Amino acid sequence: MSVAAPDLMLAEARLARPPAELFLRLSQAPGLGRELRHFRQFLAVDKAHTAMLVEQGILARAHGRAILDVLVEIETEGPAGLAVDAHRGSLLLQVEARLAERLGEAVGGRMHTGRSRIDQGATVRRLFKRGRMLDAMARLLALETTLLAQAGRHRRTLMPGYTHLQHAQPWVFGHYLHSFFVKFREDFDRLTESYRRVNRNPLGTVGLSGTSWPLDRERTTALLGFSGLVENSKLGREAYYAAEAATALAFVMADLNDLACDLHLWSSHEFGLVESDDAFCGTSSIFPQKKNPAALETIKKAAGGATQWPAEALATFRGEGTGDQAIRELSMIDRAFDTVCDMLELAEAVVATLIVHEGRMRELAQANWSTASNLADVLVRDRGLSYRQSHHVVGRLVRTCLEQGVRPEAATGALLDRAAAETIGRGLDLDDAAVRDALDADRFVATRITTGSIGPAEVDRMLTEAAGERDAMAGWLAAERGRLAAADRALAAAVAAIREVGG
């Protein structure tokens, strides 16, 4: 008379004692919680692997059909329908327990043929990160689109430009906004480069050395939408791609921080250049007059922690070499993706509703000698001075005018001659109109002709090209999502073909 085999948990066959409750609480339960976020990806990997096993003749079609029926049932019910027991271990084992319960371990346990928890888990994590990277790129694209829209509205909006937080030269607000489009476009490029390395299939590398089973790794690659293989079986659980992704995300937050810091500063009363919409502001419990740009502060605060993401990612891998793969995963990357997507969405809303005080911008652009370098260029061009001589003359003119309370629009040829005599020993004979024209902010902008400058023609050209770049990014994103949707359909078709009665 045969005796039924006991219902063993994975560890019971090898370990004499069950896991300690402390170990379960501090290690197994948190890990299982993270894996439940990857529920959909877990089921996709299980279905793709099972379908491939059937197609390869490794798994009997009847067994594959029974397993896929239960997997589809689990997927339909969602995470809440799975009886999770931390004593069993990872989500892989939770799914196996459901299969064993419904089909018996002799059938349900066959799903794990030709794979390890190492390559299975690594595949799940790559699928999840791939999706989150596309989410981040979509949010980047939304912000870039809004930046371009605002830049188009303000392609002629004069403003002061700063270096060392002092007036340097006149600027154009649309040019400023375009500069952030460029920075975020480069972030998009970094993410697409990282995505290319994430989107490789480790399924079938098994634990370390591959397997004797005739797996079709190209088939699971196609069914899961990967663009290629992790070919060397030793690298199945290699996760440095996640550190690269964390670094790319940190760059996004650094650029968001720069934008938020500028807008925050410029929204103060002393600057008064911009203002956040009331919907993205707070007020004070004691100061009735306060309108605090709280959304910008939220972005800046979130960006602080992002500076540690690359270090945290690399520190996770330190000291283990290539033989200890127990910690080759980054739980922090999920938090990084959440933060980036949330802050990009918030920044896009702030920029879309930003109030721009064009009159104040123009007033400051003209007020504080920011056109002095243009006058220096005029003296080089029209009076044959070296730029250093010209710099001396104009610097003395500015000092004299500040001492006498003379504004740029009131500067005269006589004051310029006095400054020249004091610095280079001779006058320059430039009339009042020429001096004032050289110091006019609008004239300054109009005379900028170099590639990438604030000149009207260059701003228009850059914004036109940026719109094309934005469209190309949107096209890439749509095509990639379309390709993944096609892979999902192929997986569904493969599963349906096996589940079909008589198939």
C-alpha positions as CSV (number, residue, x, y, z in Angstrom):
1,M,0.0,0.0,0.0
2,S,1.5,3.4,-1.1
3,V,1.8,6.2,1.4
4,A,1.0,9.8,0.2
5,A,4.0,12.0,0.2
6,P,4.0,14.7,2.8
7,D,3.3,18.3,1.7
8,L,6.8,19.7,2.2
9,M,7.7,23.3,2.0
10,L,10.9,24.0,0.0
11,A,13.2,24.4,3.0
12,E,11.9,21.4,5.0
13,A,13.6,18.8,2.9
14,R,17.1,20.2,3.6
15,L,16.7,22.2,6.8
16,A,15.9,20.6,10.2
17,R,14.3,23.7,11.7
18,P,11.6,26.1,10.3
19,P,12.5,29.7,9.7
20,A,12.6,31.9,12.9
21,E,9.8,34.4,13.2
22,L,12.4,37.2,13.5
23,F,13.9,36.1,10.2
24,L,10.5,35.9,8.6
25,R,9.6,39.4,9.8
26,L,12.8,41.1,8.9
27,S,13.8,39.3,5.7
28,Q,11.1,37.1,4.1
29,A,8.0,39.2,4.7
30,P,9.6,42.5,3.3
31,G,11.0,40.6,0.3
32,L,7.6,39.0,-0.4
33,G,5.9,42.4,-0.1
34,R,8.2,43.8,-2.8
35,E,7.6,40.8,-5.0
36,L,3.8,41.3,-4.8
37,R,4.4,44.6,-6.6
38,H,5.7,42.5,-9.4
39,F,2.7,40.1,-9.4
40,R,1.8,40.6,-13.1
41,Q,5.4,40.1,-14.2
42,F,5.7,36.9,-12.1
43,L,2.7,35.4,-13.9
44,A,4.0,36.5,-17.3
45,V,7.3,34.7,-16.7
46,D,5.5,31.6,-15.5
47,K,3.2,31.5,-18.5
48,A,6.0,32.1,-21.0
49,H,8.2,29.5,-19.4
50,T,5.4,26.9,-19.3
51,A,4.3,27.6,-22.9
52,M,7.9,27.2,-24.1
53,L,8.3,23.9,-22.1
54,V,5.2,22.5,-23.9
55,E,6.3,23.7,-27.3
56,Q,9.7,22.1,-26.8
57,G,8.2,18.8,-25.7
58,I,9.8,19.1,-22.3
59,L,6.4,19.3,-20.6
60,A,3.4,17.2,-21.6
61,R,0.7,19.3,-23.2
62,A,-1.9,18.0,-20.7
63,H,0.3,19.0,-17.8
64,G,1.0,22.4,-19.4
65,R,-2.7,23.0,-20.0
66,A,-3.5,22.2,-16.4
67,I,-0.7,24.5,-15.1
68,L,-1.6,27.4,-17.5
69,D,-5.3,27.1,-16.4
70,V,-4.3,27.6,-12.8
71,L,-1.9,30.4,-13.7
72,V,-4.6,32.3,-15.6
73,E,-6.9,31.8,-12.6
74,I,-4.3,33.2,-10.3
75,E,-3.7,36.2,-12.6
76,T,-7.4,36.9,-12.9
77,E,-7.9,36.9,-9.1
78,G,-5.0,39.2,-8.6
79,P,-2.6,39.3,-5.6
80,A,-5.5,39.5,-3.1
81,G,-6.7,36.0,-4.3
82,L,-3.4,34.3,-3.5
83,A,-3.1,32.9,0.0
84,V,0.3,34.2,0.9
85,D,2.2,32.5,3.7
86,A,5.7,34.0,4.5
87,H,6.8,30.6,5.8
88,R,6.7,29.3,2.2
89,G,9.2,32.0,1.0
90,S,9.2,33.9,-2.3
91,L,6.2,34.6,-4.6
92,L,7.5,31.8,-6.8
93,L,6.9,29.4,-4.1
94,Q,3.5,30.9,-3.2
95,V,2.4,30.3,-6.8
96,E,3.9,26.8,-6.7
97,A,1.9,26.1,-3.5
98,R,-1.3,27.1,-5.3
99,L,-0.4,24.8,-8.2
100,A,0.3,21.9,-5.9
101,E,-3.0,22.5,-4.1
102,R,-5.0,22.4,-7.3
103,L,-3.0,19.8,-9.3
104,G,-0.8,18.0,-6.9
105,E,2.9,18.5,-6.7
106,A,3.6,15.8,-9.2
107,V,2.0,18.0,-11.9
108,G,2.3,21.5,-10.4
109,G,5.9,21.1,-9.5
110,R,6.8,20.5,-13.2
111,M,6.5,24.2,-14.0
112,H,9.9,24.8,-12.5
113,T,11.7,22.4,-14.9
114,G,14.7,24.0,-16.5
115,R,14.8,27.1,-14.4
116,S,16.1,28.5,-11.0
117,R,14.7,31.1,-8.7
118,I,17.8,33.1,-9.7
119,D,16.9,33.5,-13.4
120,Q,13.2,33.5,-12.8
121,G,13.4,36.4,-10.3
122,A,16.0,38.3,-12.4
123,T,13.6,38.1,-15.3
124,V,10.7,39.4,-13.3
125,R,12.7,42.3,-12.0
126,R,13.9,43.2,-15.5
127,L,10.3,43.2,-16.7
128,F,9.2,45.4,-13.9
129,K,12.0,47.9,-14.2
130,R,11.5,48.0,-18.0
131,G,7.9,49.1,-17.5
132,R,8.8,51.7,-14.8
133,M,11.5,53.1,-17.1
134,L,8.9,53.6,-19.8
135,D,6.6,55.3,-17.3
136,A,9.4,57.7,-16.3
137,M,10.1,58.4,-20.0
138,A,6.5,59.2,-20.6
139,R,6.5,61.6,-17.7
140,L,9.7,63.2,-19.0
141,L,8.0,63.6,-22.4
142,A,5.0,65.3,-20.8
143,L,7.2,67.8,-19.0
144,E,9.2,68.4,-22.1
145,T,6.1,69.1,-24.1
146,T,4.9,71.6,-21.5
147,L,8.3,73.3,-21.4
148,L,8.2,73.7,-25.2
149,A,4.7,75.2,-25.0
150,Q,5.8,77.8,-22.4
151,A,9.0,78.5,-24.3
152,G,7.0,79.2,-27.4
153,R,4.8,81.6,-25.6
154,H,7.9,83.4,-24.2
155,R,10.2,83.2,-27.1
156,R,10.5,87.0,-27.0
157,T,10.1,87.6,-23.3
158,L,13.1,89.6,-22.1
159,M,14.6,88.8,-18.7
160,P,17.8,89.3,-16.8
161,G,20.4,86.6,-17.0
162,Y,22.5,85.8,-14.0
163,T,26.0,84.5,-13.2
164,H,27.1,84.4,-9.5
165,L,23.5,85.4,-8.9
166,Q,24.3,88.9,-10.3
167,H,23.0,90.4,-13.5
168,A,25.3,89.3,-16.3
169,Q,23.5,89.8,-19.7
170,P,20.0,90.1,-21.0
171,W,18.3,86.8,-21.5
172,V,15.1,85.4,-23.0
173,F,12.7,83.3,-20.9
174,G,11.9,81.0,-23.8
175,H,15.6,80.4,-24.2
176,Y,15.9,79.5,-20.5
177,L,13.0,77.1,-20.8
178,H,14.5,75.5,-23.9
179,S,17.7,74.9,-22.0
180,F,15.7,72.6,-19.6
181,F,14.1,70.9,-22.5
182,V,17.7,70.0,-23.6
183,K,18.6,68.8,-20.2
184,F,15.5,66.6,-19.9
185,R,16.0,65.3,-23.5
186,E,19.5,64.2,-22.4
187,D,17.9,62.5,-19.4
188,F,15.5,60.7,-21.8
189,D,18.6,59.6,-23.8
190,R,20.3,58.2,-20.7
191,L,17.1,56.3,-19.8
192,T,16.8,54.8,-23.3
193,E,20.5,53.7,-23.2
194,S,19.9,52.1,-19.8
195,Y,16.6,50.6,-21.0
196,R,18.6,48.8,-23.8
197,R,20.6,47.0,-21.2
198,V,17.7,46.3,-18.9
199,N,15.6,44.8,-21.7
200,R,17.6,41.6,-22.0
201,N,16.3,38.2,-21.1
202,P,18.0,36.2,-18.4
203,L,15.4,33.4,-18.3
204,G,17.1,30.1,-19.2
205,T,20.5,31.0,-17.6
206,V,19.2,28.9,-14.7
207,G,21.4,29.0,-11.6
208,L,24.8,29.4,-13.0
209,S,25.8,27.0,-15.7
210,G,22.8,26.6,-17.9
211,T,20.8,23.3,-18.1
212,S,20.6,20.0,-19.9
213,W,17.0,20.7,-20.9
214,P,16.6,21.9,-24.5
215,L,15.1,25.3,-23.6
216,D,14.3,27.7,-26.4
217,R,15.5,31.0,-24.9
218,E,14.7,33.0,-28.0
219,R,11.1,31.9,-27.7
220,T,10.7,33.3,-24.1
221,T,12.6,36.4,-25.3
222,A,9.9,37.0,-27.9
223,L,7.0,36.1,-25.7
224,L,8.2,38.5,-22.9
225,G,9.1,41.3,-25.3
226,F,12.8,41.4,-24.6
227,S,15.1,42.7,-27.3
228,G,17.9,40.2,-26.7
229,L,19.4,37.7,-24.3
230,V,21.6,37.8,-21.3
231,E,23.8,35.3,-23.0
232,N,26.5,34.2,-20.5
233,S,24.7,32.0,-18.0
234,K,26.9,33.4,-15.2
235,L,25.4,36.8,-15.7
236,G,21.8,35.6,-15.2
237,R,21.3,37.6,-12.0
238,E,23.8,40.4,-12.8
239,A,22.1,43.6,-11.7
240,Y,24.5,46.4,-12.4
241,Y,22.0,47.6,-15.0
242,A,19.8,48.6,-12.0
243,A,22.7,50.8,-10.6
244,E,22.9,52.4,-14.1
245,A,19.1,53.0,-14.0
246,A,19.4,54.5,-10.5
247,T,22.1,56.9,-11.8
248,A,20.0,58.0,-14.8
249,L,17.0,58.6,-12.4
250,A,19.3,60.7,-10.1
251,F,20.2,62.9,-13.1
252,V,16.5,63.5,-13.7
253,M,16.1,64.6,-10.1
254,A,19.2,66.8,-10.3
255,D,17.7,68.6,-13.3
256,L,14.3,68.9,-11.6
257,N,16.1,70.4,-8.6
258,D,17.8,73.0,-10.8
259,L,14.5,74.0,-12.3
260,A,12.7,74.2,-9.0
261,C,15.5,76.2,-7.3
262,D,15.5,78.8,-10.1
263,L,11.7,79.2,-10.1
264,H,11.6,79.2,-6.3
265,L,14.2,82.0,-6.1
266,W,12.6,84.0,-8.9
267,S,9.2,83.8,-7.2
268,S,10.5,85.8,-4.2
269,H,9.4,89.4,-3.8
270,E,12.9,90.6,-4.4
271,F,12.9,89.0,-7.9
272,G,9.2,88.8,-8.7
273,L,9.9,87.2,-12.1
274,V,7.5,84.3,-11.8
275,E,4.8,83.0,-9.5
276,S,3.4,79.6,-8.9
277,D,-0.3,79.1,-9.4
278,D,-2.3,79.2,-6.1
279,A,-3.2,75.5,-6.6
280,F,0.5,74.6,-6.0
281,C,1.2,76.9,-3.1
282,G,0.7,76.9,0.7
283,T,0.4,79.6,3.2
284,S,1.5,80.4,6.8
285,S,-0.2,79.7,10.1
286,I,1.0,83.0,11.4
287,F,1.9,85.3,8.4
288,P,-1.4,86.2,6.7
289,Q,0.4,87.5,3.6
290,K,2.4,84.4,2.8
291,K,2.1,82.5,-0.5
292,N,4.6,79.7,-0.2
293,P,5.7,77.9,-3.4
294,A,5.2,74.5,-1.7
295,A,5.2,72.4,-4.8
296,L,8.7,73.6,-5.8
297,E,9.9,72.9,-2.2
298,T,8.5,69.4,-2.5
299,I,10.5,68.8,-5.6
300,K,13.7,70.2,-4.0
301,K,13.3,68.1,-1.0
302,A,12.8,64.9,-3.0
303,A,15.9,65.7,-5.0
304,G,18.0,65.7,-1.9
305,G,17.6,62.0,-1.3
306,A,18.2,61.2,-5.0
307,T,21.8,62.2,-4.7
308,Q,22.4,59.0,-2.8
309,W,20.8,56.6,-5.2
310,P,23.9,55.8,-7.3
311,A,26.0,55.3,-4.1
312,E,23.3,53.2,-2.5
313,A,23.0,51.0,-5.6
314,L,26.7,50.4,-5.9
315,A,27.1,50.0,-2.1
316,T,24.6,47.2,-2.2
317,F,26.9,45.2,-4.5
318,R,30.2,46.0,-2.7
319,G,32.3,43.2,-1.3
320,E,30.4,40.3,-2.8
321,G,32.4,39.7,-5.9
322,T,30.6,37.5,-8.4
323,G,30.2,34.4,-6.3
324,D,27.7,35.7,-3.7
325,Q,24.5,36.7,-5.5
326,A,22.2,36.8,-2.5
327,I,21.9,40.6,-2.6
328,R,22.0,41.2,-6.4
329,E,18.8,43.2,-6.4
330,L,17.9,46.7,-5.5
331,S,14.8,47.3,-3.5
332,M,15.5,51.1,-3.5
333,I,15.0,51.2,-7.3
334,D,11.3,50.9,-6.9
335,R,11.3,53.9,-4.6
336,A,13.4,55.8,-7.1
337,F,11.0,55.2,-9.9
338,D,8.1,56.3,-7.8
339,T,9.8,59.5,-6.7
340,V,10.9,60.4,-10.3
341,C,7.5,59.8,-11.8
342,D,5.7,61.7,-9.1
343,M,8.1,64.7,-9.2
344,L,8.0,64.9,-13.0
345,E,4.3,65.0,-12.9
346,L,4.3,67.7,-10.2
347,A,6.9,69.8,-12.1
348,E,4.9,69.5,-15.3
349,A,1.8,70.8,-13.6
350,V,3.8,73.7,-12.0
351,V,5.3,74.7,-15.3
352,A,2.0,74.5,-17.2
353,T,0.3,76.9,-14.8
354,L,3.3,79.2,-14.1
355,I,2.6,82.9,-13.9
356,V,5.3,84.9,-15.7
357,H,5.6,88.6,-14.8
358,E,6.9,89.8,-18.2
359,G,6.9,93.5,-17.2
360,R,9.1,92.8,-14.1
361,M,11.5,90.7,-16.2
362,R,11.9,93.5,-18.8
363,E,12.4,96.1,-16.1
364,L,15.2,94.2,-14.5
365,A,16.8,93.2,-17.8
366,Q,17.3,96.9,-18.6
367,A,18.1,98.2,-15.1
368,N,21.5,97.0,-14.0
369,W,24.1,97.3,-16.7
370,S,23.7,93.8,-18.0
371,T,24.3,95.1,-21.5
372,A,27.8,96.4,-20.7
373,S,29.5,93.5,-22.6
374,N,27.7,94.7,-25.8
375,L,29.1,98.2,-25.4
376,A,32.6,96.6,-24.9
377,D,32.0,94.7,-28.2
378,V,31.0,97.9,-30.0
379,L,34.3,99.6,-28.9
380,V,36.3,96.7,-30.2
381,R,34.5,96.6,-33.5
382,D,34.2,100.4,-34.1
383,R,37.2,101.9,-32.2
384,G,39.8,99.2,-32.7
385,L,40.4,98.5,-29.0
386,S,41.5,95.1,-27.7
387,Y,38.7,93.5,-25.7
388,R,40.8,93.9,-22.5
389,Q,41.1,97.6,-23.2
390,S,37.4,97.8,-23.9
391,H,36.6,95.9,-20.7
392,H,38.6,98.4,-18.7
393,V,36.8,101.4,-20.3
394,V,33.3,100.0,-19.9
395,G,34.0,98.8,-16.3
396,R,35.1,102.4,-15.4
397,L,32.0,103.8,-17.1
398,V,29.8,101.6,-15.0
399,R,31.6,102.5,-11.8
400,T,31.3,106.2,-12.6
401,C,27.6,106.0,-13.5
402,L,26.8,104.0,-10.3
403,E,28.6,106.6,-8.2
404,Q,26.7,109.4,-9.9
405,G,23.3,107.7,-10.1
406,V,23.2,107.5,-13.9
407,R,21.1,104.7,-15.4
408,P,22.2,102.9,-18.5
409,E,19.6,104.7,-20.7
410,A,21.1,108.0,-19.6
411,A,24.7,107.2,-20.2
412,T,26.5,109.7,-22.5
413,G,29.4,109.8,-24.9
414,A,31.1,112.3,-22.6
415,L,31.0,109.9,-19.6
416,L,32.4,107.2,-21.9
417,D,35.3,109.5,-23.0
418,R,36.0,110.3,-19.4
419,A,36.2,106.6,-18.5
420,A,38.4,106.0,-21.5
421,A,40.8,108.8,-20.6
422,E,41.1,107.4,-17.1
423,T,41.9,103.9,-18.3
424,I,43.6,103.9,-21.7
425,G,44.6,107.6,-21.9
426,R,42.4,108.8,-24.7
427,G,38.8,109.5,-25.7
428,L,36.7,107.4,-28.1
429,D,34.3,110.0,-29.6
430,L,31.2,107.9,-29.5
431,D,28.0,109.9,-29.5
432,D,25.2,109.6,-26.9
433,A,22.9,107.7,-29.3
434,A,25.5,105.1,-30.1
435,V,26.3,104.6,-26.4
436,R,22.6,104.2,-25.5
437,D,21.9,101.9,-28.4
438,A,24.8,99.6,-27.3
439,L,23.3,99.5,-23.8
440,D,19.7,98.8,-24.9
441,A,18.5,95.3,-23.8
442,D,16.3,94.8,-26.9
443,R,19.1,95.7,-29.2
444,F,21.4,93.3,-27.3
445,V,19.0,90.4,-28.0
446,A,18.5,91.4,-31.6
447,T,22.3,91.4,-32.3
448,R,23.0,87.9,-30.9
449,I,23.7,85.8,-34.0
450,T,25.8,82.8,-32.9
451,T,24.4,79.3,-33.0
452,G,22.4,78.6,-29.8
453,S,22.2,82.2,-28.7
454,I,19.2,84.2,-27.6
455,G,18.8,85.9,-30.9
456,P,15.3,85.7,-32.2
457,A,16.2,83.6,-35.3
458,E,18.2,81.1,-33.1
459,V,15.5,80.8,-30.5
460,D,12.9,80.1,-33.2
461,R,15.2,77.5,-34.9
462,M,16.0,75.7,-31.6
463,L,12.3,75.6,-30.6
464,T,11.4,74.2,-34.1
465,E,14.1,71.5,-33.9
466,A,13.1,70.7,-30.3
467,A,9.6,70.0,-31.4
468,G,10.9,67.5,-33.9
469,E,13.1,65.9,-31.2
470,R,10.1,65.7,-28.9
471,D,8.1,64.0,-31.7
472,A,10.9,61.5,-32.2
473,M,11.0,60.7,-28.5
474,A,7.3,60.2,-28.5
475,G,7.5,58.0,-31.6
476,W,10.2,55.8,-30.0
477,L,8.1,55.5,-26.8
478,A,4.9,54.6,-28.7
479,A,6.8,52.1,-30.9
480,E,8.3,50.4,-27.9
481,R,5.1,50.2,-26.1
482,G,3.4,48.9,-29.2
483,R,6.2,46.2,-29.5
484,L,5.6,45.1,-25.9
485,A,1.8,45.0,-26.5
486,A,2.4,42.8,-29.5
487,A,4.6,40.5,-27.3
488,D,1.8,40.4,-24.7
489,R,-0.6,39.3,-27.5
490,A,1.8,36.6,-28.7
491,L,2.1,35.3,-25.1
492,A,-1.7,35.2,-24.7
493,A,-2.0,33.4,-28.1
494,A,0.6,30.8,-27.0
495,V,-1.2,30.2,-23.8
496,A,-4.6,30.0,-25.4
497,A,-3.3,27.5,-28.0
498,I,-2.1,25.1,-25.2
499,R,-5.2,25.6,-23.1
500,E,-7.5,24.9,-26.0
501,V,-9.2,21.5,-25.5
502,G,-8.0,19.1,-28.1
503,G,-5.1,21.4,-29.0
